[in-house]
């Protein structure tokens, strides 16, 4: 691959560019032959052979067999060496910490769930180290084998103070010394990110937002939140609070004051998980429990088959109107290309809810982005944490110009 305009085309730089291009192709396509790598990169066979020999010597690729029915050196298949590095991700909620370890290819190799029962829970540092150690053990590794950890939490750590904000419901995480204590307890670099931002990252890399540089992800599980991706990058705001739309004052809901103390706001009260059972009761529907969001979401799935007429249809219509009320403000300001609907309370409504919400939004906002249901359904916060850790780690490990 030729050097870019304005970039020095020294042999060392060009080799590093070609090496990274080949590694990215192997991650995207899986095992490839020398001939195929040469065609995809535009390199000659001798240069491709030298590249693969260099990557194999560095421990970054492995020979994994041959193309079926095609003898010869050109048919030898190469893959990224999964053991080149490992990363970990943690998804933190008030109820539990879910941890996972992935190899450099992105394959999850170990998971562990640590319950965190409210005030009786261990100190946060012990929770985090315990969850990480459990996932590492499940992967058959040692903690020292983990290159980087990304921790996803509700709210966000204020970059100006280091304190967690917008998540008063997460006990034990608000000490101003917490980040320093975690850094001292963990032997690898640790990064922290808002949970909904991580879901957006997962959708951008693996799901419904692939190829999109401007989109909003609307999330509804225990709380309503949003992630804002502008120009291909997450927008976090001055204190990390961009996207905390649950606090947004909206028509149709009482004006909530002292929102951080209440850990709620108008949009949360109007369209959050706690509003759906009340709405169902008002419509004479008795099948929606007042329990955790997971139970509410399961009830919505069960009602979905009977949502074409009657009170079940009115439930979805009213819920869509409430969601559109807050979403209209967001898209009117940002004018995104796409809105991804994620979280159990949005994905449980499926295509019927998406269609109703799209129609309502077009009535309430001049901006008319396309709405899609998210593709990353299994532990999306955790998947986003792993993807975030992998992006930085691959840049470090795949840097063959050192």
LINJO-V941774 format. One record per pair of residues at least 12 apart in sequence whose ideal C-beta (glycine too) atoms are under 6 Angstrom apart, sorted by the first residue. I is the first residue (numbers start at 1). GAP is how many residues later the second one is. Records with the same first field share a line. If there is no record, write none. Layout:
I->GAP / GAP
This chain:
1->16 / 17 / 20 / 40
12->389
16->384 / 385
18->33
19->381
20->378
21->20
22->15 / 29
23->375
25->15
26->54
27->53
31->33 / 46 / 48
33->34 / 41 / 42 / 44
34->14 / 15 / 18 / 40
35->39
52->26
59->22
60->21 / 24
61->17 / 19 / 20
62->17 / 19
63->13
64->13 / 15
65->12
80->25
82->21 / 23
84->20 / 313
85->19 / 62 / 308 / 312
86->15 / 17 / 59 / 60
87->15 / 60 / 61 / 302 / 303 / 306
88->13 / 44 / 58 / 61
89->61 / 293 / 296 / 297 / 300
90->61
91->61 / 290 / 291
92->61
94->75 / 76
96->17 / 19 / 20
97->17 / 30 / 34
98->15 / 284
99->13 / 32 / 33 / 36
100->35 / 282
101->34 / 35 / 38
102->284
106->284
109->30
110->25 / 28 / 29
111->24
112->19 / 22 / 23 / 26
114->16 / 17
124->48 / 49
125->56 / 57 / 60
129->56
146->42
147->246
148->40 / 41 / 241 / 245
149->39 / 41
150->41 / 235 / 238 / 239
151->41
152->41 / 43 / 46 / 229 / 233
154->13 / 16 / 41
155->12
156->38 / 84
157->35
158->81 / 82
162->17
163->13
166->75 / 78
168->95
169->94
195->186
196->23 / 29 / 31
197->30 / 37
198->183 / 186 / 187
199->143 / 181 / 182 / 185
200->17 / 27 / 29
201->183 / 186 / 187
202->174 / 178 / 181 / 182 / 185
203->137 / 171 / 173
205->182
206->170
207->167 / 168 / 169
208->132 / 164 / 166 / 167
209->131
212->125 / 126
213->18 / 19
214->16 / 122 / 123
215->14 / 121 / 122 / 123
216->12 / 120 / 123
217->123 / 125
218->123
219->123 / 124
220->123 / 125 / 126
221->72 / 122 / 123
222->71
223->23
224->21 / 22 / 43 / 44 / 48
225->18
226->17 / 19
227->16
228->14 / 15
245->22 / 81
246->19 / 21 / 22
247->12 / 18
248->17 / 19 / 78
249->17
250->16 / 17 / 20 / 75 / 76
252->18
253->13 / 16 / 17
267->59
270->52
271->51 / 52
273->20 / 23 / 72
276->20
277->13
279->39
280->35
283->28 / 31 / 32
284->27
285->26
287->12
297->47 / 48 / 51
300->48 / 49
301->47
304->46
307->45
316->36 / 37 / 40
317->39
320->36 / 37 / 40
321->39
323->34
324->33 / 36 / 37 / 40
327->34
328->36 / 37
331->34 / 36 / 38
332->33 / 35
335->32
336->33
338->31 / 32
339->30 / 32
340->32 / 34
341->32
342->32
347->26
354->17 / 19
358->13
